[in-house]
């Protein structure tokens, strides 16, 4: 792992995770949308296991801080969908060649960007929560980007309830995805070691987020994150196809 830290890909990964952590802390979103596609370009070994691990741990603080606002009924419906989808995604990964995985990964990232820009509105009902959890679970296990479907359901909810419940969803849901990946033989000691290298830098980014919150306009950050994600997805698709 020392070689990773002092290599150009390693340094690029560290900078990516610091920026993603700062954006997550400044805006409440964006860690996976920014980090996952870039890390997949730097080295496919980072996804999905290491990124899912880091993002899950990053959400723990938010879930604990606002735990009183968690809507446990909403969480139960959404996690039911996540559990089913995580198993399906793990099965799908086992059938893919590296080239096919890059292709599907790129398409899934672009789908996340489209969902973030769509402006669709769904009521926060048990059926919609299950559906959002299903889509989020598949995308989140496959690519580590599972926020857009859940955010669409919660966009009109009380902010405290939204933040707390989504953080709890991504903590528990991330654990479900990691267990599913491990069961399918796609998660192991190497992923844990990569996550251990990246996590401190993600926390550094979170510490810098107070500074970033004063300097960066939220709407502009969202555009930057989505643009970077779309470009990264295009690069992944180009590499897979060409």
DRENNU-273943 format. One line per 2 residues: for each residue x, y, z of N, C-alpha, C. Coordinates in pm, whole numbers, plus 50000, padded with zeros to 5 digits. Atoms other than C-alpha are relative to their C-alpha. Example, Ala and Ser with C-alpha at 12.3 -4.5 7.8 and 13.67 -1.06 7.14 Angstrom:
<sites>
50089:49881:50000:51230:49550:50780:50090:50120:50000; 49918:49881:49994:51367:49894:50714:49923:50109:50073
</sites>
This chain:
<sites>
50081:49879:50000:50000:50000:50000:50085:50128:50000; 49909:49884:50004:50300:50232:50045:50027:50039:49856
49977:49971:50141:50366:50197:49674:49882:50076:49940; 50119:49930:50050:50007:50309:49609:50004:50147:50037
50000:49862:49953:50049:50624:49816:50097:50089:49923; 49898:49917:50063:50362:50738:49635:49996:49992:49847
50012:50008:50146:50249:50649:49281:49908:50110:49950; 50088:49899:50057:50080:50892:49044:49853:49959:50007
50141:50039:49982:49756:50688:49038:49955:50012:50146; 50035:49989:49858:49765:50676:49419:49977:50144:50042
50016:49858:49966:49813:51051:49449:49872:50056:49938; 50123:49955:50064:49532:51110:49199:49878:49951:50076
50110:50054:49921:49306:50882:49404:49982:50077:50130; 50006:49926:49874:49392:51069:49725:49937:50137:49979
50057:49868:50029:49316:51409:49570:49851:49988:49971; 50142:50022:50033:48987:51273:49432:49917:49980:50125
50076:50031:49879:48876:51141:49771:49992:50122:50092; 50004:49877:49919:48970:51466:49951:49896:50095:49945
50100:49911:50062:48767:51671:49702:49859:49946:50020; 50133:50059:49983:48476:51427:49723:49951:50017:50144
50038:49981:49861:48479:51444:50104:49963:50144:50030; 50030:49858:49979:48485:51824:50098:49865:50037:49940
50128:49971:50065:48193:51838:49854:49886:49935:50077; 50103:50067:49922:47996:51583:50058:49966:50081:50125
50024:49922:49879:48041:51789:50374:49942:50137:49973; 50048:49866:50033:47967:52117:50198:49856:50001:49953
50131:50000:50065:47651:52012:50017:49907:49890:50047; 50084:50112:49960:47527:51687:50170:49985:49894:49893
50007:50101:50106:47573:51492:49845:50132:50004:49923; 49893:49989:50097:47829:51410:49581:50122:49914:50021
49876:50076:49977:48089:51182:49742:50017:49890:49895; 49989:50110:50096:48016:50877:49529:49990:50046:49856
50016:49950:50137:47903:51072:49223:50132:50051:49945; 49871:49947:50046:48245:51239:49208:50109:49893:50005
49885:50088:49979:48479:50973:49346:49993:49871:49919; 50006:50134:50061:48348:50646:49196:50043:49997:49853
49957:50009:50140:48379:50719:48822:50146:50039:49980; 49859:49961:50013:48715:50896:48865:50092:49889:50049
49917:50109:49948:48855:50615:49079:49995:49878:49908; 50009:50111:50096:48728:50361:48823:50095:50022:49883
49906:49968:50108:48938:50542:48560:50144:49982:50048; 49864:50010:49944:49244:50561:48787:50042:49855:50016
49973:50143:49982:49225:50193:48881:49867:49931:50031; 50128:50069:49977:48919:49964:48849:49995:49924:50132
49999:50073:49872:49031:49789:49171:49930:50078:50111; 50065:49918:49896:48884:50081:49369:49850:49977:50008
50146:50013:50004:48527:49997:49264:49961:49854:49976; 50082:49919:49909:48293:49890:49390:50038:49991:50147
49978:50031:49858:48428:49743:49717:50057:50111:50085; 49933:49898:49918:48668:50010:49843:49916:50127:50012
50079:49876:49997:48445:50304:49747:49873:49981:50084; 50118:50026:49918:48135:50145:49901:50037:50001:50147
49955:50002:49860:48332:50087:50223:50022:50140:50053; 49969:49864:49955:48457:50445:50246:49872:50083:50011
50122:49918:49999:48122:50603:50156:49907:49958:50113; 50082:50047:49888:47943:50385:50412:50048:50059:50131
49944:49946:49876:48178:50497:50688:49984:50152:50007; 50019:49855:50003:48150:50861:50577:49858:50036:50046
50140:49973:49963:47770:50839:50627:49969:49969:50146; 50028:50038:49862:47799:50697:50980:49982:50123:50089
50006:49880:49917:47864:51038:51134:49867:50072:49987; 50128:49933:50022:47556:51193:50974:49883:49924:50060
50108:50081:49944:47335:50903:51080:49996:50009:50152; 49995:49992:49854:47453:50920:51441:49961:50139:50049
50027:49863:49957:47431:51298:51463:49851:50031:50000; 50144:49969:50012:47065:51311:51351:49914:49874:50016
50069:50128:49987:46955:50964:51463:49856:50014:50049; 50136:49982:49950:46644:51101:51639:49902:50032:49888
50089:49961:50111:46507:51220:51303:49982:49887:49899; 50012:50111:50094:46539:50880:51130:49856:49948:49998
50132:50059:50015:46207:50752:50994:50020:49850:49976; 49967:50142:50007:46241:50381:51068:49906:49924:49908
50093:50067:50091:45931:50283:50872:50044:50020:49855; 49947:49973:50134:46064:50454:50558:50124:49913:49975
49874:50073:50014:46399:50289:50619:49975:49852:49973; 50030:50142:50018:46245:49942:50641:49956:49971:49856
50046:50022:50138:46068:49976:50304:50115:50013:49901; 49890:49976:50095:46375:50117:50126:50105:49890:50007
49897:50102:49985:46614:49859:50270:49954:49864:49948; 50052:50124:50059:46386:49575:50159:50035:49994:49852
49962:49993:50141:46441:49688:49801:50150:49988:49981; 49854:50003:50010:46813:49738:49861:50054:49857:50014
49953:50137:49977:46857:49381:49989:49982:49915:49875; 50026:50077:50122:46696:49225:49681:50097:50041:49889
49919:49949:50111:46890:49448:49440:50148:49969:50020; 49859:50028:49974:47226:49392:49611:50036:49858:49958
49976:50138:50041:47196:49019:49553:50002:49988:49848; 50005:50003:50148:47100:49074:49186:50126:50062:49941
49882:49933:50052:47390:49315:49132:50125:49914:50017; 49885:50088:49977:47641:49073:49286:50000:49886:49900
50011:50105:50100:47514:48797:49057:50041:50052:49863; 49967:49941:50130:47545:49032:48757:50149:50023:49985
49855:49975:50006:47904:49128:48845:50074:49870:49967; 49934:50128:50024:47998:48759:48846:49992:49953:49855
50017:50041:50140:47879:48724:48485:50077:50089:49903; 49941:49900:50089:48073:49023:48348:50151:49984:49984
49858:49983:50023:48413:49047:48187:50039:50142:50043; 49961:49863:49964:48621:49354:48287:49951:50105:49901
50047:49906:50100:48526:49521:47959:49850:50025:50015; 50144:49986:49982:48156:49452:48011:49968:50079:50127
50023:49927:49875:48180:49581:48369:50021:50149:49979; 49976:49858:50028:48332:49910:48248:49885:50060:49921
50111:49952:50081:48051:49941:47994:49875:50023:50086; 50118:49988:49914:47774:49877:48248:50020:50108:50105
49968:49897:49902:47949:50097:48504:49977:50139:49941; 50015:49870:50065:47963:50388:48260:49854:50034:49974
50142:49976:50025:47597:50347:48165:49927:50032:50131; 50065:49976:49871:47494:50332:48532:50032:50138:50055
49964:49865:49956:47687:50650:48611:49922:50105:49922; 50079:49907:50081:47520:50830:48321:49853:49999:50042
50137:50008:49952:47183:50704:48448:49984:50081:50130; 50004:49922:49877:47264:50855:48788:49998:50149:49972
49998:49859:50039:47342:51189:48622:49864:50042:49946; 50130:49969:50059:47018:51179:48422:49893:50010:50109
50097:49997:49891:46815:51098:48735:50016:50125:50085; 49975:49881:49920:46980:51385:48920:49949:50126:49931
50042:49883:50077:46887:51628:48640:49852:49995:49961; 50133:50020:50056:46542:51488:48561:49894:50088:50063
50100:49919:49933:46349:51685:48820:49868:49928:50021; 50123:50076:49977:46094:51403:48852:49965:50003:50149
50045:49995:49861:45887:51403:49172:49914:49877:50029; 50075:50117:49957:45757:51097:49354:49963:50016:50147
50042:49994:49860:45557:51078:49675:50078:49899:50082; 49923:50086:49911:45732:50923:49972:49909:49891:50058
50091:50108:49961:45509:50613:49982:50080:49870:50014; 49929:50128:49987:45605:50255:50079:50039:49938:49866
49971:50058:50131:45583:50142:49715:50117:50073:49933; 49893:49923:50063:45803:50426:49588:50132:49983:50074
49879:50022:49922:46051:50377:49873:50062:49864:49966; 49949:50132:50038:46080:50007:49787:50064:50006:49862
49946:49988:50136:46129:50091:49417:50130:50078:49997; 49878:49920:49996:46386:50360:49492:50113:49920:50065
49899:50083:49935:46567:50123:49729:50052:49891:49908; 49962:50104:50095:46566:49856:49458:50100:50055:49898
49911:49941:50101:46721:50083:49192:50130:50047:50065; 49883:49952:49929:46956:50242:49445:50091:49885:50040
49921:50114:49959:47066:49902:49570:50078:49938:49885; 49930:50058:50116:47149:49774:49222:50113:50092:49955
49897:49904:50043:47333:50091:49119:50109:50014:50105; 49903:49979:49894:47498:50129:49457:50094:49883:50018
49914:50118:49988:47629:49771:49469:50091:49988:49879; 49924:50015:50124:47743:49774:49108:50103:50111:49984
49912:49886:50029:47895:50123:49095:50032:50085:50123; 49993:49923:49875:47865:50259:49455:49922:50131:49991
50079:49878:50016:47642:50542:49319:49852:49963:50012; 50138:50038:49979:47300:50484:49472:49911:50111:50051
50076:49890:49940:47189:50827:49592:49886:50054:49914; 50103:49931:50077:46988:50969:49295:49858:49945:50014
50139:50046:49987:46683:50735:49315:49938:50034:50136; 50053:49969:49867:46646:50786:49692:49977:50150:50016
50015:49854:49989:46698:51161:49663:49873:50048:49930; 50121:49960:50072:46412:51181:49411:49876:49979:50085
50115:50028:49914:46169:51027:49662:49996:50098:50118; 49993:49919:49879:46289:51247:49948:50014:50150:49974
49970:49860:50029:46326:51581:49768:49900:50098:50062; 50098:49911:49939:46006:51724:49923:49981:49971:50149
50014:50036:49859:46056:51571:50270:50065:50105:50089; 49935:49913:49903:46154:51755:50586:50151:49978:49993
49855:50016:50017:46531:51825:50557:50067:49910:50103; 49938:50082:49895:46623:51669:50893:49965:49852:49981
50042:50138:50025:46418:51356:50819:50072:49943:49879; 49934:50046:50121:46571:51334:50471:50146:49965:50028
49858:50024:49975:46933:51369:50586:50021:49878:50090; 49981:50107:49904:46898:51134:50881:49965:49864:49940
50045:50128:50055:46703:50863:50698:50089:49954:49885; 49911:50038:50111:46922:50873:50388:50136:49955:50051
49872:50044:49943:47240:50855:50596:49988:49859:50058; 50022:50133:49944:47097:50556:50784:49984:49897:49889
50019:50091:50113:46990:50400:50453:50134:49961:49938; 49873:50030:50065:47339:50431:50308:50098:49928:50093
49917:50076:49907:47505:50300:50625:49958:49852:49997; 50049:50139:49999:47286:49988:50648:50006:49940:49859
49999:50049:50137:47250:49959:50271:50141:49970:49950; 49860:50027:50037:47626:49987:50224:50048:49870:50061
49964:50127:49938:47670:49704:50473:49939:49882:49927; 50065:50107:50078:47418:49493:50280:50075:49974:49870
49928:50015:50127:47603:49560:49954:50135:49932:50021; 49868:50060:49975:47940:49470:50108:49988:49852:50033
50021:50142:49969:47805:49143:50251:49966:49923:49872; 50036:50065:50125:47651:49060:49913:50122:49983:49910
49879:50009:50082:47977:49138:49733:50096:49895:50056; 49911:50099:49936:48175:48930:49986:49949:49859:49974
50059:50132:50023:47933:48638:49950:50024:49953:49856; 49977:50034:50140:47977:48653:49573:50147:49994:49962
49857:50008:50027:48357:48658:49604:50058:50124:49936; 49953:49876:50063:48392:49022:49490:50045:50104:50103
49956:49909:49895:48502:49174:49821:50089:49923:50096; 49907:50071:49914:48802:49084:50033:50100:50092:50065
49899:49926:49923:49113:49191:50218:50059:50115:49920; 49942:49893:50082:49246:49395:49924:49910:50122:49998
50095:49888:49997:48930:49607:49917:50004:50073:50134; 49991:49940:49867:48954:49663:50293:50126:50084:50012
49873:49927:49993:49318:49768:50259:49993:50130:49919; 50016:49879:50080:49235:50013:49978:49912:50102:50071
50090:49910:49926:48949:50157:50184:50073:50063:50118; 49926:49948:49886:49180:50195:50485:50096:50111:49958
49911:49896:50053:49419:50398:50268:49920:50126:49966; 50079:49885:50047:49142:50622:50129:49925:50071:50112
50088:49943:49898:48934:50677:50444:50057:50124:50070; 49949:49878:49934:49168:50921:50625:49993:50124:49912
50004:49885:50090:49176:51143:50318:49857:50047:49977; 50140:49960:50007:48797:51136:50291:49963:50083:50123
50027:49925:49878:48785:51255:50653:50067:50137:49996; 49936:49869:50019:49033:51531:50569:49910:50089:49916
50093:49923:50084:48793:51641:50296:49881:50049:50079; 50113:49958:49916:48506:51647:50547:50040:50116:50091
49953:49892:49914:48715:51866:50778:50014:50131:49923; 49985:49880:50083:48776:52106:50489:49865:50053:49951
50129:49962:50058:48406:52122:50406:49944:50128:50060; 50046:49874:49942:48340:52408:50649:50054:50118:49924
49938:49897:50083:48581:52620:50448:49933:50006:49865; 50062:50004:50132:48427:52503:50124:49857:50051:50003
50139:49957:49989:48076:52577:50251:49987:50152:49989; 50004:49853:50004:48161:52945:50280:50037:50054:49863
49947:49950:50126:48317:52968:49935:49925:49953:49875; 50055:50062:50120:48118:52747:49703:49848:50005:50002
50145:49997:50013:47764:52800:49581:49949:49860:49970; 50047:50138:50009:47565:52478:49616:49959:49961:49858
50043:50033:50135:47407:52490:49272:50116:49980:49906; 49882:50013:50085:47744:52539:49108:50072:49869:50027
49935:50126:49966:47890:52243:49297:49928:49882:49936; 50076:50109:50061:47608:52020:49176:50031:49988:49852
49968:50003:50143:47679:52119:48816:50139:49942:49976; 49863:50050:50016:48050:52049:48862:50005:49850:50021
50000:50143:49970:47989:51709:49021:49938:49920:49887; 50068:50073:50106:47744:51602:48752:50079:50005:49869
49918:49991:50120:47970:51729:48474:50118:49905:50006; 49886:50090:49983:48273:51543:48611:49954:49855:49989
50053:50137:50006:48060:51228:48655:49968:49960:49857; 50038:50030:50138:47926:51248:48299:50124:49981:49912
49876:50012:50079:48273:51304:48148:50072:49871:50036; 49933:50123:49957:48419:51020:48356:49928:49878:49944
50077:50111:50057:48137:50790:48245:50027:49986:49851; 49971:50004:50145:48203:50884:47882:50137:49938:49974
49866:50058:50015:48571:50797:47926:49995:49849:50022; 50013:50143:49974:48480:50459:48077:49934:49928:49882
50067:50060:50114:48244:50389:47788:50092:49994:49878; 49906:49997:50112:48506:50492:47533:50104:49889:50014
49900:50104:49977:48764:50261:47693:49941:49863:49978; 50062:50132:50015:48516:49972:47699:49969:49968:49855
50041:50023:50137:48408:50019:47339:50114:50003:49900; 49892:49980:50096:48736:50123:47175:50127:49926:50038
</sites>
